[in-house]
Amino acid sequence: MRAIGGAWIAVIVLVSGTVGELGAQQSEAERAPEREMMRMLTLEEALQLAAGHNPDYRRALNEVELNPTAARAAWASLMPSLNLSTSTGTGFSQSTREVDFFGNPIENPDPGRNYSSSATQSLSLSWSFQGLGARHEMTEARAGNRVRELQRDVRRHALEIEVTRSFFEAQEREELLALEEEMLEGRRRDLEASERLYALARHDRTDVLGAELEVSRQLGNIEEARGELQKALLALGGVVGAPDLEEVRIAPEPLEVFDPEAVSVAGLVAAALDASPRLREQEAALDERRAARGSARSSRLPELSVGAGISRGATGLDQQAFLDINPRDSRSGNFNVSISIPLQQTFLSGAHQEQQAEVGVRNQTETLRETRVEVEEQVRVHLIDLATAFRRVELRERERELAEERLRLTQEGYRMARRTFEELQSALRDAADARREALSARYAFVRARLDLEESVGHGLDPMLGLVP
């Protein structure tokens, strides 16, 4: 009879516990979005969206559109200037006074109006040449075009890294949410075990309350993880330039972890110095500075100008020549050659401008050298970080395995009343922390790899032969 009574008590406790959890489960289901019905977003799609919507990258693309007009403007400085002008007009004059033969003003007996008209057309050709100035202008224009193109490439590479970083951040938050939901099921099973043992009088009510407390805490962890996921999706949408990405799911990308010990540091540095967009941008900026220096030097040279022109015109009484499209009354022509020496530019301001251009070249040379040092340092530092992240992954995976094995043994002992509830909760928390840290370590490795790829200038696999 005592056994039958204990069994009924167990059934009553289990039913009450189930009813108590039903409200929490229903609330959780109502607040959680229907993730299974959401559109899946892949990393490739995110990169394509960013290329079409990211404002910073779009500004860089707009700057590149200046290249054709800049090149034509440089060519225009070599071409002669051709000008065509035409004019026509009409007018009248009227005087109420005139002068007599002695120069005295007298009243004009016939103050009538005198009408006149005219039409002129002219065509002129001029060309100026100042040493190698035009050549330097063209070189400067090409260098400026190259700078804009490299700035676009730098923005594109930085955008790809930033989008990939944000994508994996959202993927980590989504995976962490799934992990917290999975651990919630474990907490509920532990609660059921505590209620069964309490019903059989093998544990007291404090164990059941402690298990219920852990379930409530885990529900709080899930809500926090869900909020972090929503913020990560918003951040991804901000990088991409499409803020509606909060209503998508992340299509998981594989997290491949590899040992970077086989990577040659010298080879990686050499590849970075050859492919880094930052270095290419600074080299193009140096070419632009050199062309500007050449332009400053050529501005002090004499300028040769050649010009020629022809014109024709007509005048007539009344409106005879007004709007005349073929005036033939008079014709004229000219041809001239001149040489001008800019004395002030040559002896005063030109020297200062040339010195400024020379200083600009020197400073840009130092900037390029500084960038090389920074790129090499960043590659070495990020490679060290990658190796550290790999070792951390190995350690965290081992800790996770040990914590899960300890939890399994503790749960078996608790169900057989050989372990206390405090020992079970300690093992549960250690296992949960170990799983979270193992997950975080894998994504930390991904972030370290992205940092290294950002410094190098492109992905590691094609360059190093790595197949993670």
C-alpha positions as CSV (number, residue, x, y, z in Angstrom):
1,M,0.0,0.0,0.0
2,R,2.9,2.4,0.8
3,A,4.4,1.7,-2.6
4,I,1.0,2.3,-4.3
5,G,0.6,5.6,-2.4
6,G,4.1,6.7,-3.4
7,A,3.4,6.0,-7.1
8,W,0.2,8.1,-6.9
9,I,2.1,11.0,-5.4
10,A,4.7,10.7,-8.2
11,V,2.0,10.9,-10.8
12,I,0.4,13.9,-9.1
13,V,3.7,15.7,-8.9
14,L,4.6,15.0,-12.5
15,V,1.2,16.2,-13.7
16,S,1.5,19.4,-11.7
17,G,5.0,20.0,-12.9
18,T,3.9,19.5,-16.5
19,V,1.1,22.0,-16.1
20,G,3.4,24.5,-14.5
21,E,5.8,24.2,-17.4
22,L,3.1,24.4,-20.0
23,G,2.6,28.2,-19.5
24,A,6.3,28.9,-19.9
25,Q,6.5,26.7,-23.0
26,Q,3.5,28.4,-24.6
27,S,4.8,31.8,-23.8
28,E,8.2,30.9,-25.3
29,A,6.5,29.5,-28.4
30,E,4.4,32.7,-28.8
31,R,7.4,35.0,-28.5
32,A,9.8,33.0,-30.7
33,P,9.6,33.8,-34.4
34,E,8.7,31.0,-36.8
35,R,12.4,30.6,-37.8
36,E,11.6,27.5,-39.9
37,M,9.4,29.6,-42.3
38,M,12.0,32.4,-42.7
39,R,14.1,32.9,-45.8
40,M,17.6,31.4,-45.6
41,L,20.4,33.9,-46.3
42,T,23.7,32.5,-47.5
43,L,27.1,34.3,-47.2
44,E,27.3,34.6,-51.0
45,E,23.9,36.3,-51.1
46,A,25.0,38.7,-48.3
47,L,28.1,39.7,-50.2
48,Q,26.1,40.3,-53.3
49,L,23.6,42.5,-51.4
50,A,26.4,44.4,-49.8
51,A,28.1,45.1,-53.2
52,G,24.8,46.6,-54.4
53,H,23.6,48.5,-51.3
54,N,26.6,49.3,-49.0
55,P,26.9,53.2,-49.1
56,D,30.6,53.3,-48.5
57,Y,31.3,50.9,-51.4
58,R,28.8,52.7,-53.6
59,R,30.6,56.0,-53.0
60,A,33.9,54.4,-54.1
61,L,32.2,53.1,-57.3
62,N,30.9,56.6,-58.0
63,E,34.4,58.1,-57.7
64,V,35.7,55.6,-60.3
65,E,33.1,57.0,-62.8
66,L,35.3,60.2,-62.8
67,N,38.1,58.3,-64.5
68,P,37.0,58.6,-68.2
69,T,36.3,62.4,-67.9
70,A,39.7,62.9,-66.1
71,A,41.5,61.1,-68.9
72,R,39.7,63.2,-71.5
73,A,40.5,66.4,-69.6
74,A,44.2,65.5,-69.6
75,W,44.1,64.8,-73.4
76,A,42.4,68.1,-73.9
77,S,45.4,70.0,-72.6
78,L,47.4,68.7,-75.6
79,M,44.8,69.6,-78.2
80,P,44.5,73.1,-79.9
81,S,41.6,75.3,-79.0
82,L,39.1,76.0,-81.8
83,N,36.7,78.9,-81.3
84,L,33.8,80.0,-83.5
85,S,31.9,83.2,-82.8
86,T,29.2,85.1,-84.6
87,S,27.4,88.3,-83.7
88,T,24.8,90.6,-85.3
89,G,23.0,93.7,-84.2
90,T,21.1,96.8,-85.1
91,G,20.7,100.3,-83.6
92,F,19.8,103.9,-84.3
93,S,21.1,107.3,-83.4
94,Q,19.2,110.7,-83.0
95,S,20.6,114.1,-82.2
96,T,18.5,117.3,-81.6
97,R,21.6,119.6,-81.7
98,E,24.5,120.0,-84.1
99,V,27.5,122.3,-84.5
100,D,27.9,125.0,-87.1
101,F,31.1,125.7,-89.2
102,F,32.6,127.6,-86.3
103,G,32.0,124.8,-83.8
104,N,29.1,126.4,-82.0
105,P,26.2,124.2,-81.0
106,I,23.0,125.1,-82.8
107,E,19.5,123.6,-83.0
108,N,19.2,120.7,-85.4
109,P,16.4,121.6,-87.8
110,D,15.9,117.9,-88.8
111,P,16.4,115.7,-85.8
112,G,15.7,112.4,-87.6
113,R,16.8,108.9,-86.6
114,N,19.7,107.2,-88.3
115,Y,19.5,103.4,-88.4
116,S,22.4,101.0,-88.8
117,S,23.1,97.2,-88.6
118,S,26.1,94.9,-88.6
119,A,27.1,91.2,-88.7
120,T,30.4,89.6,-88.0
121,Q,31.8,86.0,-88.0
122,S,35.2,84.7,-86.8
123,L,37.1,81.5,-86.5
124,S,40.2,81.2,-84.4
125,L,42.7,78.4,-83.6
126,S,45.2,78.6,-80.7
127,W,47.6,76.2,-79.1
128,S,49.9,76.5,-76.1
129,F,52.8,74.3,-75.1
130,Q,54.7,74.6,-71.9
131,G,57.6,72.2,-71.8
132,L,56.6,68.7,-70.5
133,G,53.6,70.1,-68.5
134,A,51.0,68.4,-70.6
135,R,52.8,65.0,-70.3
136,H,52.9,65.4,-66.5
137,E,49.3,66.3,-66.4
138,M,48.4,63.2,-68.3
139,T,50.6,61.1,-66.0
140,E,49.0,62.8,-63.0
141,A,45.5,62.0,-64.4
142,R,46.4,58.3,-64.9
143,A,47.8,58.1,-61.4
144,G,44.6,59.7,-60.0
145,N,42.5,57.2,-61.9
146,R,44.6,54.4,-60.5
147,V,44.2,55.7,-57.0
148,R,40.4,55.8,-57.3
149,E,40.4,52.2,-58.7
150,L,42.6,51.0,-55.8
151,Q,40.4,52.8,-53.3
152,R,37.5,50.9,-54.8
153,D,39.3,47.6,-54.4
154,V,40.3,48.5,-50.8
155,R,36.7,49.3,-50.0
156,R,35.5,46.1,-51.7
157,H,38.0,43.9,-49.8
158,A,37.2,45.6,-46.5
159,L,33.5,45.2,-47.2
160,E,33.8,41.5,-47.9
161,I,35.7,41.0,-44.6
162,E,33.2,43.1,-42.7
163,V,30.2,41.3,-44.2
164,T,31.8,37.9,-43.5
165,R,32.6,38.9,-40.0
166,S,29.0,40.1,-39.3
167,F,27.6,37.0,-41.0
168,F,29.6,34.6,-38.8
169,E,28.7,36.7,-35.8
170,A,25.0,36.2,-36.6
171,Q,25.6,32.5,-37.3
172,E,27.3,32.2,-33.9
173,R,24.4,33.8,-32.2
174,E,21.9,31.5,-34.0
175,E,23.9,28.4,-33.1
176,L,24.2,29.7,-29.5
177,L,20.4,30.1,-29.3
178,A,20.0,26.5,-30.6
179,L,22.5,25.4,-27.9
180,E,20.6,27.2,-25.1
181,E,17.3,25.6,-26.3
182,E,19.0,22.2,-26.3
183,M,20.2,22.7,-22.8
184,L,16.7,23.7,-21.7
185,E,15.5,20.3,-22.6
186,G,18.2,18.8,-20.4
187,R,17.2,21.1,-17.5
188,R,13.6,19.9,-17.9
189,R,14.7,16.2,-17.8
190,D,16.6,16.9,-14.6
191,L,13.5,18.5,-13.2
192,E,11.5,15.4,-14.0
193,A,14.1,13.3,-12.4
194,S,14.1,15.4,-9.2
195,E,10.3,15.2,-9.1
196,R,10.3,11.5,-9.4
197,L,12.9,11.1,-6.7
198,Y,11.0,13.5,-4.5
199,A,7.8,11.5,-5.0
200,L,9.7,8.4,-4.0
201,A,10.9,10.2,-0.9
202,R,14.5,9.8,-1.9
203,H,15.1,13.6,-2.1
204,D,13.5,16.5,-0.4
205,R,11.6,19.4,-1.9
206,T,14.6,21.7,-2.2
207,D,16.0,19.6,-5.0
208,V,12.8,20.1,-7.0
209,L,12.8,23.9,-6.3
210,G,16.5,24.0,-7.4
211,A,15.7,22.2,-10.6
212,E,12.8,24.5,-11.3
213,L,15.1,27.5,-10.7
214,E,17.6,26.1,-13.3
215,V,14.8,25.8,-15.8
216,S,13.8,29.4,-15.2
217,R,17.4,30.5,-15.6
218,Q,17.8,28.6,-18.8
219,L,14.6,30.3,-20.2
220,G,16.3,33.6,-19.4
221,N,19.4,32.5,-21.2
222,I,17.3,31.7,-24.2
223,E,15.6,35.1,-24.2
224,E,19.0,36.8,-23.9
225,A,20.4,34.6,-26.8
226,R,17.4,35.5,-28.9
227,G,18.0,39.2,-28.3
228,E,21.7,38.9,-29.2
229,L,20.7,37.1,-32.4
230,Q,18.3,39.9,-33.4
231,K,21.0,42.5,-32.7
232,A,23.5,40.6,-34.8
233,L,21.1,40.4,-37.7
234,L,20.5,44.1,-37.4
235,A,24.3,44.7,-37.5
236,L,24.6,42.5,-40.5
237,G,21.8,44.4,-42.2
238,G,23.6,47.7,-41.4
239,V,26.8,46.5,-43.0
240,V,25.0,45.1,-46.1
241,G,22.8,48.2,-46.4
242,A,19.5,46.3,-46.3
243,P,18.0,46.7,-42.8
244,D,15.2,44.1,-43.4
245,L,17.6,41.2,-42.7
246,E,16.1,40.8,-39.2
247,E,13.5,38.5,-40.8
248,V,15.9,36.0,-42.3
249,R,17.7,32.9,-41.1
250,I,21.4,32.3,-41.5
251,A,22.3,29.4,-43.9
252,P,25.2,27.9,-41.9
253,E,28.6,28.1,-43.4
254,P,31.1,25.3,-42.4
255,L,33.6,26.2,-39.6
256,E,36.8,24.6,-40.7
257,V,39.6,24.7,-38.2
258,F,43.2,24.0,-39.3
259,D,46.6,24.0,-37.7
260,P,48.5,27.1,-39.0
261,E,51.9,25.7,-37.9
262,A,52.6,24.6,-41.5
263,V,52.1,28.2,-42.8
264,S,55.4,29.9,-43.8
265,V,55.7,33.2,-42.1
266,A,58.1,34.6,-44.7
267,G,55.9,33.4,-47.6
268,L,52.8,34.9,-46.0
269,V,54.6,38.2,-45.5
270,A,55.9,38.2,-49.1
271,A,52.4,37.5,-50.4
272,A,50.9,40.3,-48.3
273,L,53.5,42.8,-49.5
274,D,52.6,41.8,-53.1
275,A,48.8,41.7,-52.8
276,S,47.9,44.1,-50.0
277,P,45.3,46.7,-51.3
278,R,46.6,49.2,-48.8
279,L,50.1,49.0,-50.3
280,R,48.9,49.2,-53.8
281,E,46.9,52.3,-52.9
282,Q,49.9,54.0,-51.3
283,E,52.1,53.1,-54.4
284,A,49.5,54.7,-56.7
285,A,49.4,57.8,-54.4
286,L,53.2,58.0,-54.7
287,D,53.0,58.0,-58.5
288,E,50.4,60.7,-58.3
289,R,52.7,62.8,-56.1
290,R,55.6,62.3,-58.5
291,A,53.4,63.5,-61.4
292,A,52.4,66.5,-59.4
293,R,56.1,67.3,-58.8
294,G,56.7,67.1,-62.6
295,S,53.8,69.5,-63.2
296,A,55.2,72.0,-60.6
297,R,58.6,71.9,-62.3
298,S,57.2,72.4,-65.8
299,S,55.1,75.3,-64.7
300,R,58.3,77.4,-64.4
301,L,59.2,76.9,-68.1
302,P,58.4,79.4,-70.9
303,E,55.1,78.9,-72.7
304,L,54.9,78.8,-76.4
305,S,51.6,80.0,-77.9
306,V,50.5,79.8,-81.6
307,G,47.3,81.3,-82.9
308,A,45.5,82.0,-86.2
309,G,42.2,83.4,-87.1
310,I,39.9,84.7,-89.8
311,S,36.9,86.9,-89.7
312,R,34.4,88.6,-92.0
313,G,31.7,91.2,-91.5
314,A,29.1,93.5,-93.0
315,T,27.6,96.8,-92.1
316,G,24.6,98.5,-93.6
317,L,21.9,101.1,-93.3
318,D,18.6,100.3,-91.6
319,Q,18.4,96.5,-91.0
320,Q,20.2,95.4,-94.1
321,A,23.1,93.6,-92.2
322,F,21.0,92.4,-89.3
323,L,20.8,88.6,-89.1
324,D,23.0,88.3,-92.2
325,I,24.3,84.7,-92.3
326,N,26.8,85.4,-95.1
327,P,28.4,88.8,-94.5
328,R,30.8,89.7,-97.3
329,D,31.6,93.4,-96.9
330,S,35.0,92.9,-95.2
331,R,37.4,90.0,-94.5
332,S,40.5,89.8,-92.2
333,G,43.0,87.2,-91.0
334,N,45.8,86.9,-88.5
335,F,48.6,84.5,-87.4
336,N,50.7,85.0,-84.3
337,V,53.5,83.2,-82.4
338,S,54.4,84.2,-78.9
339,I,56.7,83.1,-76.1
340,S,55.9,84.1,-72.5
341,I,58.2,83.7,-69.6
342,P,56.4,83.6,-66.2
343,L,59.0,85.6,-64.2
344,Q,57.1,85.5,-61.0
345,Q,56.3,81.8,-61.3
346,T,59.9,81.1,-62.4
347,F,61.8,83.0,-59.7
348,L,59.3,83.4,-56.8
349,S,56.2,81.3,-56.3
350,G,57.2,78.5,-58.6
351,A,60.2,77.5,-56.5
352,H,57.9,77.2,-53.4
353,Q,55.3,75.1,-55.3
354,E,58.1,72.8,-56.6
355,Q,59.5,72.5,-53.1
356,Q,56.0,71.7,-51.8
357,A,55.6,69.0,-54.5
358,E,59.0,67.5,-53.6
359,V,58.1,67.4,-49.9
360,G,54.9,65.7,-50.9
361,V,56.8,63.0,-52.7
362,R,59.2,62.4,-49.8
363,N,56.3,62.3,-47.3
364,Q,54.4,59.8,-49.5
365,T,57.5,57.7,-49.8
366,E,57.7,57.5,-46.0
367,T,54.0,56.7,-45.8
368,L,54.6,53.8,-48.2
369,R,57.5,52.5,-46.1
370,E,55.4,52.9,-43.0
371,T,52.5,51.0,-44.5
372,R,54.9,48.1,-45.5
373,V,56.1,47.9,-41.9
374,E,52.5,48.0,-40.6
375,V,51.4,45.3,-43.1
376,E,54.2,43.0,-42.2
377,E,53.6,43.5,-38.5
378,Q,49.9,42.9,-38.8
379,V,50.5,39.7,-40.8
380,R,52.8,38.3,-38.1
381,V,50.6,39.4,-35.2
382,H,47.5,37.9,-36.8
383,L,49.3,34.7,-37.6
384,I,50.2,34.4,-34.0
385,D,46.6,35.1,-33.0
386,L,45.5,32.4,-35.4
387,A,47.9,29.8,-33.9
388,T,46.7,30.8,-30.4
389,A,43.1,30.5,-31.5
390,F,43.7,27.0,-32.9
391,R,45.3,25.9,-29.6
392,R,42.4,27.4,-27.7
393,V,40.0,25.4,-29.9
394,E,41.8,22.2,-29.0
395,L,41.8,23.0,-25.3
396,R,38.1,24.0,-25.2
397,E,37.1,20.9,-27.1
398,R,38.9,18.8,-24.6
399,E,37.3,20.7,-21.7
400,R,33.9,20.2,-23.2
401,E,34.5,16.4,-23.6
402,L,35.6,16.1,-19.9
403,A,32.7,18.3,-18.6
404,E,30.1,16.3,-20.6
405,E,31.5,13.0,-19.4
406,R,31.5,14.3,-15.8
407,L,27.9,15.5,-16.3
408,R,26.8,12.1,-17.6
409,L,28.3,10.3,-14.6
410,T,26.9,12.8,-12.2
411,Q,23.4,12.5,-13.7
412,E,23.6,8.7,-13.4
413,G,24.7,9.0,-9.8
414,Y,22.0,11.5,-9.0
415,R,19.2,9.3,-10.4
416,M,20.6,6.5,-8.2
417,A,20.8,8.8,-5.2
418,R,24.5,8.5,-5.0
419,R,25.1,12.2,-5.9
420,T,23.6,15.3,-4.3
421,F,21.7,18.0,-6.2
422,E,24.5,20.5,-5.6
423,E,27.0,18.2,-7.3
424,L,24.5,17.8,-10.2
425,Q,24.1,21.5,-10.6
426,S,27.8,22.1,-10.5
427,A,28.3,19.6,-13.2
428,L,25.5,21.0,-15.3
429,R,26.9,24.5,-15.1
430,D,30.4,23.4,-15.9
431,A,29.2,21.4,-18.9
432,A,27.1,24.3,-20.1
433,D,30.0,26.8,-19.8
434,A,32.3,24.3,-21.5
435,R,29.9,23.9,-24.5
436,R,29.5,27.7,-24.8
437,E,33.3,28.3,-24.6
438,A,34.0,25.5,-27.2
439,L,31.5,27.2,-29.6
440,S,33.0,30.6,-28.9
441,A,36.5,29.3,-29.5
442,R,35.6,28.0,-33.0
443,Y,34.2,31.3,-34.0
444,A,37.2,33.1,-32.4
445,F,39.3,31.1,-34.8
446,V,37.2,32.2,-37.7
447,R,37.6,35.8,-36.7
448,A,41.3,35.4,-36.3
449,R,41.5,34.0,-39.8
450,L,39.5,36.9,-41.2
451,D,41.8,39.4,-39.5
452,L,44.8,37.6,-41.2
453,E,43.1,37.6,-44.6
454,E,42.3,41.3,-44.2
455,S,46.0,42.0,-43.7
456,V,47.2,39.8,-46.5
457,G,44.7,41.1,-49.0
458,H,42.9,37.9,-50.1
459,G,41.9,34.5,-48.8
460,L,44.4,32.0,-47.5
461,D,43.4,28.8,-49.3
462,P,44.5,29.7,-52.9
463,M,47.7,31.3,-51.7
464,L,48.9,28.7,-49.1
465,G,47.4,25.6,-50.5
466,L,45.4,25.1,-47.4
467,V,42.2,23.1,-47.6
468,P,40.6,23.8,-44.3
